[in-house]
Amino acid sequence: MLGKSTVTVHADREIHPDRAVVPPIYQTAAFSAEEASVFAAGAIEPRGQDFYTRFGNPNHAQAAAVVAELEGTEAAMVTASGMAAITTAVLALASAGDHVIGQKSTYGGTAAVLLNLLPRLGVSTTLVDQRDPEAFERALTSRTRLILVETPSNPLLHLTDLRALAELARAHDVLTLADNTFATPLNQRPTDFGIDVVWHSATKYLNGHSDVSAGALAGPAQILDRIWSTSLLTGATLGPIDAWLLLRGIRTLPLRIPRHNANGLALADALSRHPAVSQVHYPGLATHPQHKLAVDQMNGFGGVLSVEFAGGYETADAFLGHLRYPRRSASLGGVESLAVHPASMWAGMLSDDQLTEAVPPGLVRLAAGLEDTDDLVADALAAADAVLTTA
């Protein structure tokens, strides 16, 4: 088996068999065919690369080949964003009258799909506490078709027991989809535990440079072909330049993730001992309630942690204002550290009641970048000291 760095550099090599060391950008909307039969075949080939860019493009295929190899799946595809990936997947795999299970702790956009979009289309949904494996079983009905999970979850860093969930789902002929954005395939491969399909906001760690909006899906070719067919209708197509930039970012993923992991753990450890902090959510801490599960199914614990301040929203906002290096921003996974107040960011996605249940008002999400560890820790502790002094 090839190492991860070798995979990220060479897994797409057969898709551009020319003399260019770096793949060219195929900045074209359409491709020509010399014969009618070739043209007709291109019009129906799932995830093709030389008919029409909405159907597929060589840059799409190159990025997808590397994602599939990293996630250990038969196939992969890319989309215009992480939300395009999950929304298109759910629309492809669920129909009116079906039932879908999700998590109470999950990204606000995913929650909005489950709580607001799908019910309008006649699909019922149930959200469960992912920390309780039996909760998924209790939520099953004869109409359940999909289970959507995210582990670690955004922003509370709760974990889902992937092996237990996959066994349950297969026993009931239910498809499972896992958001692997926070962990990345370097820290966790959900399909190794039996999960059917993995999706990413590739905007985050896969790209790694905060200059692309992209999504990715990986899984069995038969399932991805169904999702691809729906993607032709939703039209959430990743541009060729963005696909090229995504691939360029993935090349360095194995070099970046260890630093993200180290910085995330260092920040979590330091802030967990600060008197201004009431709780730190990070699966790499021995004090995390699901630390044993994290050790069992993860190779590293990621660069994202969430910090709760006893003073609530005002204290959380003050902490953000005192940070020097992490910028106040909605994203994560780039070379730079970012921090955000989730309750503010998700206010436009969820109702007041849904938001209250999803995230505590005094929660700050920190995404550790690639800066020197000592600088990030000193900066975070100084910001925590400042809010403690003014409280």
C-alpha positions in Angstrom: 0.0 0.0 0.0 1.4 3.4 -1.0 2.0 6.1 1.6 -0.3 9.1 1.8 2.2 11.5 0.4 2.9 9.3 -2.6 -0.8 9.0 -3.2 -1.4 12.7 -3.1 1.3 13.3 -5.6 0.7 10.4 -8.0 -2.9 9.0 -7.7 -4.1 11.1 -10.7 -1.1 10.5 -12.9 -2.9 8.3 -15.5 -5.5 11.0 -16.1 -3.1 13.4 -17.7 -0.7 11.1 -19.6 1.3 13.9 -21.2 4.7 15.4 -20.6 3.5 18.2 -18.3 4.7 17.7 -14.8 1.9 19.8 -13.5 -1.5 19.1 -15.0 -2.8 21.8 -17.3 -6.0 23.7 -16.5 -8.8 22.7 -18.9 -10.5 26.0 -19.0 -13.3 25.0 -21.4 -17.0 24.6 -21.1 -17.3 22.0 -23.8 -15.3 19.3 -25.7 -15.7 18.2 -29.3 -16.0 14.7 -30.8 -15.1 13.5 -34.2 -17.8 10.8 -34.4 -21.5 10.7 -33.4 -21.0 7.5 -31.4 -18.2 9.1 -29.3 -20.4 12.2 -28.7 -23.4 10.1 -27.7 -21.3 8.0 -25.3 -19.9 11.1 -23.7 -23.4 12.4 -23.0 -24.3 9.5 -20.8 -20.9 8.5 -19.2 -21.2 9.1 -15.4 -18.5 11.4 -14.1 -16.9 11.7 -17.5 -14.2 14.3 -18.4 -14.5 15.3 -22.1 -18.1 16.0 -23.0 -19.3 19.2 -21.2 -17.8 20.6 -18.0 -21.0 20.3 -16.1 -20.8 16.6 -16.8 -17.1 16.4 -15.9 -13.7 17.9 -16.7 -10.2 16.4 -16.6 -9.4 18.7 -13.7 -12.4 17.3 -11.8 -11.3 13.7 -12.6 -7.8 14.4 -11.4 -8.9 15.8 -8.0 -11.5 13.1 -7.6 -8.9 10.3 -8.3 -6.7 11.5 -5.4 -9.7 11.9 -3.0 -10.9 8.4 -3.8 -7.4 6.9 -3.2 -7.0 8.8 0.1 -10.5 7.7 1.3 -10.0 4.2 0.1 -13.1 4.2 -2.1 -13.9 3.0 -5.6 -14.7 6.4 -6.9 -15.1 10.1 -6.0 -16.5 13.3 -7.5 -16.1 17.0 -6.8 -18.7 19.7 -6.5 -18.9 23.5 -6.2 -19.0 23.4 -2.3 -19.4 21.1 0.6 -23.1 22.1 0.8 -23.5 21.2 -2.9 -22.0 17.8 -2.1 -24.4 16.9 0.7 -27.5 18.5 -0.7 -27.0 16.8 -4.1 -26.3 13.5 -2.4 -29.5 13.7 -0.3 -31.6 14.8 -3.2 -30.3 11.8 -5.2 -30.7 9.2 -2.5 -33.9 10.2 -0.7 -37.5 10.6 -2.1 -40.8 11.9 -0.8 -42.1 9.5 1.9 -38.6 8.5 2.9 -37.0 9.1 6.4 -33.5 10.4 7.1 -31.6 10.3 10.4 -29.1 13.0 11.3 -27.3 14.3 14.4 -28.2 17.0 16.8 -24.6 18.2 16.8 -23.7 18.9 13.2 -22.8 21.8 10.9 -25.5 24.4 10.7 -25.9 24.0 6.9 -26.4 20.2 7.2 -28.9 20.8 10.0 -30.8 23.2 7.8 -31.0 20.6 5.0 -32.4 18.1 7.5 -34.7 20.4 9.4 -35.8 22.9 6.8 -35.3 21.6 3.2 -36.1 17.9 3.3 -39.5 18.3 5.1 -40.6 20.6 2.3 -39.9 17.8 -0.1 -41.9 15.2 1.8 -38.9 13.6 3.5 -39.2 13.2 7.3 -36.1 13.6 9.5 -35.0 12.7 13.0 -32.0 14.2 14.8 -30.4 12.1 17.5 -27.6 12.4 20.0 -24.7 10.8 18.2 -22.9 10.0 21.4 -25.5 7.3 22.1 -25.1 4.5 19.4 -28.5 3.1 20.4 -30.2 6.4 19.6 -29.8 5.7 15.9 -31.5 2.3 16.3 -34.4 3.9 18.2 -34.9 6.4 15.4 -35.1 3.8 12.6 -38.4 3.3 10.9 -39.4 1.2 7.9 -39.0 4.2 5.7 -35.4 5.1 6.8 -33.2 5.3 3.8 -30.2 7.4 4.9 -28.2 8.2 8.0 -26.0 11.3 7.9 -23.2 11.7 10.5 -20.4 14.1 11.1 -17.5 13.0 13.4 -15.9 15.0 15.0 -19.0 17.2 14.8 -19.0 20.9 14.1 -18.7 22.7 16.5 -19.0 20.6 19.6 -16.5 17.9 18.6 -18.8 15.0 19.5 -18.0 11.7 18.0 -20.0 9.0 16.3 -19.1 5.3 16.7 -18.6 4.6 13.0 -18.3 0.9 13.3 -21.4 0.4 15.4 -23.4 2.7 13.1 -22.3 0.9 9.9 -23.2 -2.5 11.4 -26.7 -1.2 12.4 -27.3 0.5 9.0 -26.3 -2.6 7.0 -28.5 -4.8 9.1 -31.5 -2.6 8.1 -30.4 -1.9 4.5 -29.8 1.8 5.2 -27.1 3.9 3.5 -24.7 5.8 5.7 -23.0 9.1 4.7 -20.2 10.7 6.9 -18.9 14.2 6.8 -15.1 13.8 7.1 -14.2 17.5 6.8 -12.8 18.0 10.3 -10.8 14.7 10.4 -9.7 14.4 6.8 -8.6 11.0 5.4 -5.3 11.5 7.1 -6.8 11.3 10.6 -9.8 9.0 9.9 -11.2 6.9 7.0 -15.0 6.3 7.7 -15.2 3.6 4.9 -12.6 1.5 6.9 -15.4 1.1 9.5 -18.1 0.3 6.9 -19.6 3.7 6.1 -20.9 3.9 2.5 -20.2 7.4 1.4 -17.9 10.2 2.6 -18.3 13.9 1.9 -16.1 16.9 2.5 -16.2 20.6 2.4 -13.1 20.5 0.3 -12.9 24.3 0.9 -11.3 23.4 4.2 -8.4 21.0 4.8 -8.3 19.3 1.4 -7.6 22.6 -0.3 -5.8 24.0 2.7 -5.2 27.6 1.5 -8.6 29.3 1.9 -8.7 30.2 -1.8 -11.3 27.7 -3.1 -14.9 26.8 -2.5 -15.3 23.1 -3.3 -16.9 19.9 -2.1 -16.1 16.2 -2.6 -17.9 12.9 -2.3 -16.2 9.4 -2.2 -17.8 6.0 -2.2 -18.9 3.1 -4.4 -19.2 4.0 -8.1 -22.8 2.8 -8.3 -23.9 5.3 -5.6 -21.8 8.1 -7.0 -23.3 7.6 -10.4 -26.7 8.3 -8.9 -25.4 11.4 -7.2 -23.7 12.6 -10.4 -27.0 12.2 -12.3 -28.7 14.6 -9.8 -25.7 16.9 -10.0 -26.5 17.5 -13.6 -29.8 19.0 -12.5 -28.6 21.0 -9.6 -25.7 22.3 -11.7 -23.3 22.9 -8.7 -20.3 22.5 -10.9 -16.8 23.1 -9.7 -14.9 25.4 -12.1 -11.8 24.0 -13.8 -9.4 26.5 -12.1 -10.9 25.8 -8.7 -10.5 22.0 -9.3 -6.9 22.6 -10.3 -6.3 24.7 -7.1 -8.0 22.0 -5.0 -5.7 19.3 -6.5 -2.7 21.6 -5.8 -3.7 21.9 -2.2 -4.3 18.2 -1.7 -0.7 17.5 -2.8 0.5 18.9 0.6 -2.2 17.5 2.8 0.1 14.9 4.5 2.6 17.7 5.3 0.0 20.1 6.8 -2.2 17.8 8.9 0.4 16.9 11.5 1.0 20.6 12.3 -2.7 21.2 12.5 -3.0 18.3 14.9 -0.2 19.4 17.0 -1.4 23.0 17.2 -5.0 21.9 18.0 -3.9 19.7 20.8 -1.6 22.3 22.3 -4.3 25.0 22.3 -6.9 22.6 23.8 -4.5 21.6 26.6 -3.5 25.1 27.5 -7.0 26.6 27.4 -8.5 23.7 29.3 -6.5 24.8 32.3 -7.4 28.5 32.1 -9.8 29.9 34.8 -11.8 31.9 32.2 -12.7 28.8 30.4 -15.5 26.6 31.6 -15.0 23.7 29.1 -12.8 22.8 26.1 -14.2 20.4 23.5 -11.4 18.4 21.8 -11.3 14.6 21.3 -7.5 14.6 21.8 -7.8 15.5 25.4 -7.9 12.7 27.9 -10.7 14.5 29.7 -13.0 14.3 26.6 -15.8 11.9 27.4 -15.3 10.1 24.1 -11.5 10.1 24.1 -11.2 6.3 24.0 -13.4 6.2 20.9 -11.3 8.9 19.4 -8.2 6.8 19.9 -9.9 3.8 18.5 -11.0 5.3 15.2 -8.7 8.3 14.6 -5.0 8.6 13.8 -4.9 12.2 14.9 -7.4 14.6 16.4 -7.4 17.6 14.1 -6.9 21.3 14.4 -10.4 22.3 15.5 -11.4 22.8 19.1 -14.3 24.6 20.8 -13.9 26.7 23.9 -16.8 27.6 26.2 -16.6 30.7 28.3 -18.7 31.0 31.5 -19.6 34.6 30.7 -21.6 33.6 27.7 -21.8 35.6 24.4 -20.1 38.8 25.7 -17.1 36.9 27.1 -16.8 34.8 23.9 -17.0 37.9 21.8 -14.4 39.7 23.9 -12.0 36.7 23.6 -12.3 36.9 19.8 -11.5 40.6 19.9 -8.3 40.0 21.9 -6.9 37.3 19.7 -3.9 38.6 17.6 -3.3 35.7 15.2 -6.6 33.8 14.6 -8.8 36.0 12.4 -12.6 36.2 13.0 -13.8 34.1 10.0 -16.4 31.5 9.1 -14.0 29.0 7.6 -11.2 26.7 8.7 -8.5 24.3 7.5 -6.2 26.9 5.9 -2.6 27.7 6.7 -3.8 30.6 8.9 -5.7 30.2 12.2 -9.3 31.3 12.3 -11.8 31.7 15.1 -15.6 32.2 15.0 -18.6 32.5 17.3 -20.9 29.7 15.9 -24.1 31.1 17.4 -23.6 34.2 15.3 -22.5 32.5 12.2 -25.4 30.0 12.1 -28.2 32.5 13.0 -29.2 32.8 9.4 -29.4 29.0 8.8 -31.5 27.9 11.8 -34.5 29.2 13.8 -33.9 30.7 17.2 -35.0 27.4 18.9 -32.9 25.3 16.6 -29.9 27.5 17.2 -30.3 27.4 21.0 -30.3 23.6 20.9 -27.4 23.4 18.5 -24.7 25.6 20.1 -24.1 27.3 23.5 -24.0 31.1 23.2 -20.6 31.3 24.9 -18.9 28.9 22.5 -15.9 29.9 20.4 -14.6 27.6 17.6 -10.8 27.8 17.1 -9.2 26.4 14.0 -5.5 26.1 14.5 -3.5 26.9 11.4 0.2 26.3 10.7 1.8 29.0 12.8 4.4 28.2 15.4 2.7 26.4 18.3 4.2 28.6 21.0 3.0 31.7 19.3 -0.6 30.4 19.0 -0.7 29.2 22.6 0.7 32.4 24.0 -1.8 34.5 22.0 -4.8 32.4 23.1 -3.7 32.5 26.8 -3.2 36.3 26.6 -6.7 36.7 25.1 -8.2 34.5 27.9 -6.3 36.5 30.5 -7.7 39.7 29.0 -11.3 38.6 29.3 -10.7 37.3 32.8 -9.3 40.7 33.9 -12.2 42.6 32.5 -15.0 40.2 33.6 
